[in-house]
């Protein structure tokens, strides 16, 4: 039997027992949720209008910023652009962008330009001057000592004529540089026609009132919510939601009121009551029985599967297997998961093997088959750290094939590659101690890294490698000696807080000393262990 059939049988068995208890439960839970939804809807209307006002204020701030941070406005404020008004503010400009007031003041607060769509009373004009905007609206000060963020602001201002959206910005050049040449003020009146248009565009019903004397609610600033929404039941069929928003001066507020019809809520509740009457009595018993049956048939097996998969993730152990023996979908799922985990386990093993192969290829020189410079840098850092922790010496030998350019020029690059392979093979045969590793450093240079090795031990191995190559008698007619030889530089140090690269640099300088001294020889540079002396080496030749 499938799991779906089991669930259907459980639901059909218990459905008839649900109605009796359901009425009482829904009476205490569902109706309050209807009321909460109703209030949420009303609150959403107020919030949408508040958001619209904030959008309008943001647009006004952006528009004021565009005009204020502009070379043309800057020159006008400084008295060097007399054609500014005719060129940029002809008649009809302000109505196009719905700006009711546009004003420019110098740094002393003197009005340089003032234009409004309608004729404003003198007290309104006075309220919108920088002298009054400073203490009332906290928009700006005129001293250049005031920081630019404090000189630029926007918000709502309650005037004797009503609320206005106001934006004020310091006048700067195109790149936002000063000194400030003056102040630009833009404003929009929140009149009834504009508020009605906002509400119509937002598809909301709103009663809008403003107050110039009402005490502000807790908090301040127009951009933030002034207080919680207040709900008023106007009648059994209508609900009102009111929210007060603080004006920018903190001494007055706006009151927004939204109304919502309750018909849908009342109708829904009445229909629910009719339905609940048929299912009263046995709901609780049905829920308990349903929970027990679901737990036995579905929840427990799924929990077992979840526990196994969680252990697989936490332990990264794909050898774990779910053991659910059933003949339904959960049983089939358990078998599929076992096969999937087994497949992933095999794939991970293959990936690990492939990763090791790739790592080996990445750390191996393709020509000589020995470790490359990348592997040297990783191993050098590891040995340097161990040397610093254990305070044991470590050594590096840098080797360079003498006159190898002449070898390539004389025999060709193919013979040069064979020579490099032979030299690497000869040197590798004489490096036996675990941990000692030969690397191709680059071109005809090789490096030998010797952990836990002092200077004497490193010099002995270097001489051994030099003699081994000499005895091999690899023909080199372009060399003064007639055969391939090595110049070697040895450096020894105890790991310290300095970079591990200092040891390679010391060996490199010793190698160049070997070349300068006539090649086919070993020169050593013993590094001091103290970090303060890490750049000092004693050079010895052999």
C-alpha positions as CSV (number, residue, x, y, z in Angstrom):
1,X,0.0,0.0,0.0
2,X,1.4,3.4,-1.0
3,X,2.0,6.2,1.6
4,X,-0.5,8.4,-0.2
5,X,-3.2,5.8,0.3
6,X,-2.4,5.5,4.0
7,X,-2.7,9.3,4.4
8,X,-6.0,9.4,2.6
9,X,-7.4,6.6,4.7
10,X,-6.4,8.4,7.9
11,X,-7.9,11.7,6.7
12,X,-11.2,10.0,5.6
13,X,-11.5,8.1,8.9
14,X,-11.0,11.2,11.1
15,X,-12.7,13.9,9.0
16,X,-16.2,13.2,10.4
17,X,-14.8,13.6,13.9
18,X,-13.4,17.0,13.3
19,X,-16.4,19.3,13.1
20,X,-17.7,19.1,16.7
21,X,-14.5,20.5,18.3
22,X,-13.6,22.8,15.4
23,X,-16.3,25.5,16.2
24,X,-14.9,26.3,19.6
25,X,-11.3,26.3,18.4
26,X,-12.0,28.6,15.5
27,X,-14.2,30.9,17.6
28,X,-11.1,31.6,19.8
29,X,-8.5,31.7,17.0
30,X,-9.9,32.5,13.6
31,X,-12.1,35.5,14.4
32,X,-9.1,37.3,16.1
33,X,-7.1,36.5,13.0
34,X,-9.8,38.1,10.9
35,X,-9.6,41.2,13.1
36,X,-5.8,41.2,12.8
37,X,-6.0,41.0,9.0
38,X,-8.5,43.8,9.0
39,X,-6.2,46.0,11.0
40,X,-3.2,45.0,9.0
41,X,-5.0,46.0,5.8
42,X,-5.9,49.4,7.3
43,X,-2.5,49.9,8.6
44,X,-1.1,49.0,5.2
45,X,-3.0,51.8,3.6
46,X,-1.6,54.3,6.0
47,X,1.9,52.8,5.5
48,X,1.6,53.0,1.7
49,X,0.7,56.7,1.8
50,X,3.5,57.3,4.3
51,X,5.9,55.5,1.9
52,X,4.6,57.6,-1.0
53,X,5.3,60.8,1.0
54,X,8.8,59.5,1.6
55,X,9.3,58.8,-2.1
56,X,8.2,62.3,-2.9
57,X,10.7,63.7,-0.4
58,X,13.5,61.5,-1.8
59,X,12.7,62.8,-5.3
60,X,12.8,66.4,-4.0
61,X,16.1,65.7,-2.3
62,X,17.6,64.3,-5.5
63,X,16.3,67.2,-7.6
64,X,17.7,69.7,-5.1
65,X,21.0,67.9,-5.1
66,X,21.2,68.0,-9.0
67,X,20.6,71.7,-9.1
68,X,22.8,72.6,-6.1
69,X,25.9,70.6,-7.1
70,X,26.3,72.2,-10.5
71,X,28.8,74.6,-11.8
72,X,26.1,76.8,-13.3
73,X,24.3,77.3,-9.9
74,X,27.7,77.7,-8.2
75,X,28.7,80.6,-10.5
76,X,25.3,82.2,-10.1
77,X,25.6,82.1,-6.3
78,X,29.0,83.7,-6.6
79,X,27.7,86.4,-8.9
80,X,29.5,85.3,-12.1
81,X,26.5,83.8,-14.1
82,X,23.9,86.6,-14.7
83,X,22.3,84.6,-17.5
84,X,21.5,81.6,-15.2
85,X,17.8,82.4,-14.6
86,X,17.0,83.1,-18.2
87,X,18.9,80.1,-19.4
88,X,17.8,77.5,-16.9
89,X,14.7,78.8,-15.1
90,X,12.4,80.2,-17.8
91,X,8.7,80.5,-17.1
92,X,7.1,77.1,-16.9
93,X,10.1,75.2,-15.6
94,X,8.9,74.7,-12.1
95,X,5.4,73.4,-12.9
96,X,6.9,70.8,-15.2
97,X,8.7,69.1,-12.2
98,X,5.9,70.1,-9.7
99,X,8.1,72.4,-7.7
100,X,6.0,75.1,-5.9
101,X,9.0,77.1,-4.6
102,X,12.6,77.5,-5.8
103,X,15.0,79.8,-3.9
104,X,18.7,80.5,-3.8
105,X,20.5,82.3,-0.9
106,X,24.0,83.5,-0.4
107,X,26.1,82.5,2.6
108,X,24.8,85.5,4.6
109,X,21.2,84.3,4.1
110,X,20.4,87.1,1.6
111,X,18.0,86.0,-1.1
112,X,19.5,85.9,-4.6
113,X,16.5,84.3,-6.3
114,X,13.0,83.4,-5.2
115,X,10.2,82.0,-7.3
116,X,6.9,80.3,-6.4
117,X,4.0,79.0,-8.6
118,X,1.5,80.8,-6.5
119,X,1.7,84.0,-4.6
120,X,2.7,83.2,-1.1
121,X,1.9,85.3,2.0
122,X,4.9,87.2,3.5
123,X,5.0,85.0,6.6
124,X,5.3,81.9,4.5
125,X,8.2,83.3,2.6
126,X,9.8,84.3,5.8
127,X,9.4,80.8,7.2
128,X,11.2,79.3,4.2
129,X,14.3,81.6,4.5
130,X,17.6,80.0,5.6
131,X,17.5,82.0,8.9
132,X,14.3,80.2,9.9
133,X,15.1,76.9,8.3
134,X,18.2,76.5,10.5
135,X,16.5,76.4,14.0
136,X,13.1,75.1,12.9
137,X,13.9,72.5,10.3
138,X,17.5,71.7,11.1
139,X,18.4,72.0,7.5
140,X,21.5,74.1,7.4
141,X,23.8,76.7,8.8
142,X,25.6,79.3,6.8
143,X,29.1,79.1,8.3
144,X,31.5,77.2,6.2
145,X,32.7,75.6,9.4
146,X,29.6,73.5,9.5
147,X,30.2,70.1,7.8
148,X,28.5,69.5,4.4
149,X,26.3,66.6,5.7
150,X,24.9,69.0,8.3
151,X,24.2,71.6,5.7
152,X,22.2,69.3,3.4
153,X,18.8,67.9,4.6
154,X,15.2,67.6,3.8
155,X,11.9,67.1,5.5
156,X,8.4,68.3,6.2
157,X,7.8,71.8,7.5
158,X,4.5,72.9,9.1
159,X,3.8,76.5,8.0
160,X,0.8,78.7,8.7
161,X,-0.5,77.8,5.3
162,X,0.0,74.1,5.8
163,X,2.6,71.3,5.5
164,X,5.4,71.6,2.9
165,X,8.0,69.1,1.7
166,X,11.3,71.0,1.8
167,X,14.8,70.1,0.6
168,X,17.8,72.3,1.1
169,X,21.3,71.8,-0.2
170,X,24.6,73.7,-0.1
171,X,25.7,75.0,-3.5
172,X,28.9,73.3,-4.7
173,X,30.7,72.6,-8.0
174,X,30.1,69.6,-10.2
175,X,32.6,67.5,-8.3
176,X,31.1,68.4,-4.9
177,X,33.9,70.7,-3.9
178,X,33.6,73.9,-2.0
179,X,33.8,76.4,-0.6
180,X,30.1,76.6,-0.3
181,X,28.7,79.4,-2.4
182,X,25.2,79.5,-0.9
183,X,22.1,77.5,-0.2
184,X,19.4,76.2,-2.7
185,X,15.9,75.5,-1.3
186,X,13.1,73.6,-3.1
187,X,9.6,73.0,-1.7
188,X,6.3,71.3,-2.5
189,X,3.1,72.2,-0.8
190,X,1.2,69.2,0.5
191,X,-2.2,70.7,-0.4
192,X,-5.4,68.7,-0.6
193,X,-5.3,68.3,-4.4
194,X,-1.8,66.8,-4.3
195,X,-2.6,64.5,-1.4
196,X,-5.7,63.3,-3.2
197,X,-3.7,62.6,-6.4
198,X,-1.2,60.6,-4.3
199,X,-4.0,58.5,-2.7
200,X,-5.6,57.9,-6.1
201,X,-2.3,56.8,-7.6
202,X,-1.8,54.4,-4.7
203,X,-5.4,53.2,-5.0
204,X,-6.2,53.9,-1.4
205,X,-8.9,55.8,0.5
206,X,-7.4,58.4,2.8
207,X,-8.6,61.3,5.0
208,X,-5.7,63.7,5.4
209,X,-5.4,66.2,8.2
210,X,-2.5,68.3,9.4
211,X,-1.9,70.0,12.7
212,X,0.5,72.9,13.5
213,X,0.2,72.6,17.2
214,X,-0.4,69.0,18.1
215,X,2.3,67.6,20.4
216,X,4.6,65.2,18.5
217,X,4.6,61.5,19.1
218,X,7.6,59.6,20.5
219,X,10.5,59.8,18.1
220,X,11.5,62.4,15.6
221,X,12.1,62.9,11.8
222,X,9.7,62.5,8.9
223,X,11.6,59.6,7.4
224,X,10.8,57.4,10.4
225,X,7.5,56.2,11.7
226,X,6.4,58.7,14.4
227,X,4.1,56.3,16.4
228,X,2.0,53.2,16.4
229,X,-1.2,53.1,14.4
230,X,-4.4,53.8,16.3
231,X,-7.6,51.9,15.2
232,X,-11.1,53.3,15.6
233,X,-14.3,51.4,14.9
234,X,-16.5,54.0,13.2
235,X,-19.4,51.5,12.9
236,X,-20.0,47.9,12.4
237,X,-19.2,48.3,8.7
238,X,-16.2,50.6,8.8
239,X,-12.8,50.7,10.5
240,X,-10.4,53.7,10.7
241,X,-6.6,53.6,11.1
242,X,-4.8,56.8,12.2
243,X,-1.1,57.4,12.4
244,X,0.7,60.6,13.3
245,X,4.0,61.5,11.7
246,X,6.4,64.0,13.2
247,X,7.4,67.1,11.4
248,X,11.1,67.8,11.1
249,X,11.1,70.5,13.8
250,X,9.8,68.0,16.4
251,X,7.1,70.5,17.5
252,X,4.2,69.5,15.3
253,X,2.8,66.5,13.5
254,X,0.7,65.3,10.5
255,X,-2.3,63.0,11.1
256,X,-3.1,60.3,8.4
257,X,-6.4,58.6,8.6
258,X,-7.4,55.6,6.4
259,X,-10.9,54.0,6.3
260,X,-11.7,50.4,5.4
261,X,-15.0,48.6,4.8
262,X,-15.6,45.7,7.1
263,X,-18.2,44.0,4.9
264,X,-15.9,41.3,3.6
265,X,-14.7,40.4,7.2
266,X,-18.3,40.3,8.5
267,X,-19.5,38.1,5.6
268,X,-16.5,35.8,6.0
269,X,-17.2,35.3,9.7
270,X,-20.8,34.6,9.1
271,X,-20.0,31.9,6.5
272,X,-17.4,30.4,8.8
273,X,-20.0,30.2,11.6
274,X,-22.3,28.2,9.4
275,X,-19.6,25.8,8.4
276,X,-18.3,25.4,12.0
277,X,-21.7,24.5,13.3
278,X,-21.4,21.1,11.4
279,X,-18.0,20.2,12.8
280,X,-18.3,20.9,16.6
281,X,-17.3,18.4,19.2
282,X,-14.6,15.9,18.2
283,X,-11.9,18.1,16.7
284,X,-9.4,17.8,19.5
285,X,-9.7,14.0,19.6
286,X,-9.3,13.8,15.8
287,X,-6.2,16.0,15.9
288,X,-4.6,13.8,18.6
289,X,-5.4,10.6,16.7
290,X,-4.3,12.1,13.4
291,X,-1.0,13.2,15.0
292,X,-0.4,9.6,16.4
293,X,-1.2,7.9,13.1
294,X,0.9,10.4,11.1
295,X,3.8,10.0,13.5
296,X,3.6,6.2,13.2
297,X,3.2,5.9,9.4
298,X,5.1,9.0,8.1
299,X,7.0,11.1,10.6
300,X,9.0,8.4,12.4
301,X,10.5,6.8,9.2
302,X,11.2,10.3,7.7
303,X,12.9,11.3,11.0
304,X,15.1,8.1,10.8
305,X,16.1,9.0,7.2
306,X,16.8,12.6,8.2
307,X,19.0,11.5,11.2
308,X,21.1,9.3,9.0
309,X,21.5,12.0,6.3
310,X,22.4,14.6,9.0
311,X,25.1,12.2,10.3
312,X,26.4,11.8,6.8
313,X,26.7,15.6,6.4
314,X,28.2,16.2,9.9
315,X,30.7,13.4,9.8
316,X,31.3,13.4,6.0
317,X,31.0,9.7,6.2
318,X,29.2,8.2,3.2
319,X,29.5,4.6,4.6
320,X,26.4,5.2,6.8
321,X,23.2,3.6,5.4
322,X,19.5,4.1,6.2
323,X,17.8,0.8,7.2
324,X,14.1,1.2,6.5
325,X,12.5,-2.0,5.3
326,X,9.1,-1.2,3.9
327,X,7.2,-1.9,0.7
328,X,6.0,1.7,0.1
329,X,7.6,4.9,-1.2
330,X,9.6,5.4,2.0
331,X,11.1,1.9,1.6
332,X,12.0,2.7,-2.1
333,X,13.5,6.0,-1.0
334,X,15.6,4.3,1.6
335,X,17.0,1.9,-1.0
336,X,17.6,4.8,-3.4
337,X,19.5,6.7,-0.7
338,X,21.6,3.6,0.1
339,X,22.6,3.3,-3.6
340,X,23.3,7.0,-3.9
341,X,25.5,7.0,-0.8
342,X,27.4,4.0,-2.1
343,X,27.9,5.7,-5.4
344,X,29.0,9.0,-3.8
345,X,31.5,7.0,-1.6
346,X,33.0,5.4,-4.7
347,X,33.1,8.7,-6.5
348,X,34.9,10.4,-3.6
349,X,37.5,7.7,-3.5
350,X,38.1,8.2,-7.2
351,X,38.2,12.0,-6.8
352,X,40.8,11.7,-4.0
353,X,43.0,9.4,-6.1
354,X,42.6,11.8,-9.1
355,X,43.4,14.8,-6.8
356,X,46.6,13.1,-5.6
357,X,47.6,12.4,-9.2
358,X,47.0,16.0,-10.2
359,X,48.9,17.3,-7.2
360,X,51.8,15.1,-8.1
361,X,51.7,16.3,-11.7
362,X,51.5,19.9,-10.5
363,X,54.6,19.4,-8.2
364,X,56.7,17.5,-10.8
365,X,59.0,18.9,-13.5
366,X,57.8,17.5,-16.8
367,X,61.4,17.2,-18.3
368,X,63.4,15.6,-15.5
369,X,60.6,13.9,-13.5
370,X,61.8,15.5,-10.2
371,X,60.0,18.0,-8.0
372,X,59.6,21.5,-9.5
373,X,60.0,25.0,-8.1
374,X,56.3,25.2,-6.9
375,X,56.9,22.1,-4.8
376,X,60.2,23.6,-3.5
377,X,58.4,26.8,-2.2
378,X,55.8,24.7,-0.4
379,X,58.3,22.3,1.1
380,X,60.7,25.2,2.0
381,X,58.0,27.0,4.0
382,X,57.1,23.7,5.8
383,X,60.7,23.0,6.7
384,X,61.3,26.6,7.8
385,X,58.3,26.5,10.2
386,X,59.5,23.2,11.7
387,X,63.0,24.5,12.0
388,X,61.7,27.5,13.9
389,X,59.6,25.4,16.2
390,X,62.2,22.8,16.9
391,X,65.3,25.1,16.7
392,X,67.1,22.6,14.4
393,X,69.2,23.7,11.5
394,X,68.2,23.2,7.9
395,X,70.2,23.6,4.7
396,X,69.7,24.4,1.0
397,X,72.1,23.5,-1.9
398,X,71.7,25.5,-5.2
399,X,73.4,23.9,-8.2
400,X,74.0,25.3,-11.6
401,X,75.4,23.4,-14.6
402,X,78.5,25.2,-15.8
403,X,78.6,26.7,-19.3
404,X,75.2,25.2,-20.1
405,X,74.3,27.9,-22.6
406,X,77.4,27.0,-24.5
407,X,76.3,23.3,-24.3
408,X,72.9,24.3,-25.9
409,X,74.6,26.4,-28.5
410,X,77.1,23.6,-29.4
411,X,74.8,20.5,-29.2
412,X,71.3,21.9,-29.6
413,X,68.4,22.1,-27.2
414,X,67.4,18.4,-27.6
415,X,70.8,17.3,-26.4
416,X,70.5,20.0,-23.7
417,X,67.3,18.5,-22.4
418,X,69.0,15.0,-22.3
419,X,71.8,16.6,-20.4
420,X,69.4,18.0,-17.8
421,X,67.7,14.6,-17.4
422,X,71.1,12.9,-16.9
423,X,72.3,15.4,-14.3
424,X,69.0,15.1,-12.4
425,X,69.3,11.3,-12.4
426,X,72.9,11.3,-11.3
427,X,72.1,13.7,-8.4
428,X,69.0,11.9,-7.4
429,X,71.0,8.6,-7.0
430,X,73.2,10.2,-4.3
431,X,70.4,11.7,-2.2
432,X,69.2,8.9,0.1
433,X,68.1,10.3,3.5
434,X,64.3,10.6,4.0
435,X,63.2,14.2,3.8
436,X,66.1,15.3,1.6
437,X,64.6,16.3,-1.8
438,X,66.0,17.3,-5.2
439,X,64.1,20.1,-7.1
440,X,64.5,21.6,-10.5
441,X,64.8,25.3,-9.6
442,X,64.7,26.6,-13.1
443,X,66.6,26.3,-16.4
444,X,69.9,24.5,-15.6
445,X,69.6,25.2,-11.9
446,X,68.7,22.6,-9.3
447,X,68.1,22.8,-5.5
448,X,68.4,20.3,-2.7
449,X,66.5,20.9,0.5
450,X,67.9,19.3,3.6
451,X,65.9,19.5,6.8
452,X,67.7,18.8,10.1
453,X,71.1,19.3,8.4
454,X,73.9,21.5,9.6
455,X,76.5,23.2,7.4
456,X,79.0,20.4,7.5
457,X,76.5,17.8,6.4
458,X,75.2,20.0,3.6
459,X,78.8,20.7,2.3
460,X,79.6,17.0,2.4
461,X,76.5,16.2,0.3
462,X,77.3,19.1,-2.1
463,X,80.9,17.8,-2.7
464,X,79.5,14.3,-3.2
465,X,77.1,15.6,-5.9
466,X,79.9,17.6,-7.6
467,X,82.2,14.6,-7.6
468,X,79.5,12.3,-8.8
469,X,78.9,14.5,-11.9
470,X,82.6,14.7,-12.6
471,X,82.9,11.0,-12.5
472,X,80.0,10.6,-14.9
473,X,82.1,12.3,-17.6
474,X,79.3,13.8,-19.5
475,X,81.0,15.2,-22.7
476,X,80.9,19.0,-23.0
477,X,83.3,20.1,-25.8
478,X,82.3,23.7,-25.3
479,X,83.5,23.7,-21.7
480,X,87.1,24.4,-20.7
481,X,87.3,21.1,-18.9
482,X,85.7,19.1,-21.7
483,X,82.9,17.7,-19.5
484,X,79.8,18.8,-17.6
485,X,80.4,20.1,-14.1
486,X,78.5,21.8,-11.4
487,X,78.9,25.0,-9.3
488,X,77.2,24.8,-6.0
489,X,76.1,27.2,-3.2
490,X,75.2,26.0,0.3
491,X,73.3,27.9,3.0
492,X,72.3,26.9,6.5
493,X,70.0,28.5,9.0
494,X,67.7,27.9,12.0
495,X,64.2,29.0,11.2
496,X,63.2,32.4,12.7
497,X,60.6,35.1,12.2
498,X,62.2,36.2,8.9
499,X,61.0,34.8,5.6
500,X,62.2,31.4,4.4
501,X,63.2,33.0,1.2
502,X,66.3,34.4,2.9
503,X,67.8,31.0,3.0
504,X,67.5,30.6,-0.8
505,X,68.9,34.0,-1.3
506,X,71.9,33.1,0.8
507,X,72.5,29.9,-1.2
508,X,72.1,31.9,-4.5
509,X,74.8,34.4,-3.4
510,X,77.1,31.5,-2.5
511,X,76.4,29.9,-5.9
512,X,77.4,33.1,-7.7
513,X,80.6,33.2,-5.6
514,X,81.4,29.7,-6.8
515,X,80.9,30.9,-10.4
516,X,83.0,33.9,-9.8
517,X,85.8,31.8,-8.3
518,X,86.1,29.6,-11.4
519,X,83.1,27.2,-11.3
520,X,83.1,23.5,-10.5
521,X,83.3,24.1,-6.7
522,X,81.2,24.5,-3.6
523,X,80.8,27.7,-1.6
524,X,78.8,27.9,1.6
525,X,77.1,30.7,3.5
526,X,76.1,29.9,7.0
527,X,73.0,31.9,8.1
528,X,72.8,33.2,11.6
529,X,69.7,32.1,13.5
530,X,68.7,35.4,15.2
531,X,66.0,37.4,13.2
532,X,68.0,40.6,13.6
533,X,71.0,39.1,11.8
534,X,69.0,37.2,9.2
535,X,70.7,39.1,6.3
536,X,74.3,38.3,7.4
537,X,76.1,35.2,6.1
538,X,79.7,33.9,6.3
539,X,80.9,32.9,2.8
540,X,83.3,30.0,2.6
541,X,84.7,28.3,-0.5
542,X,85.7,24.7,-1.2
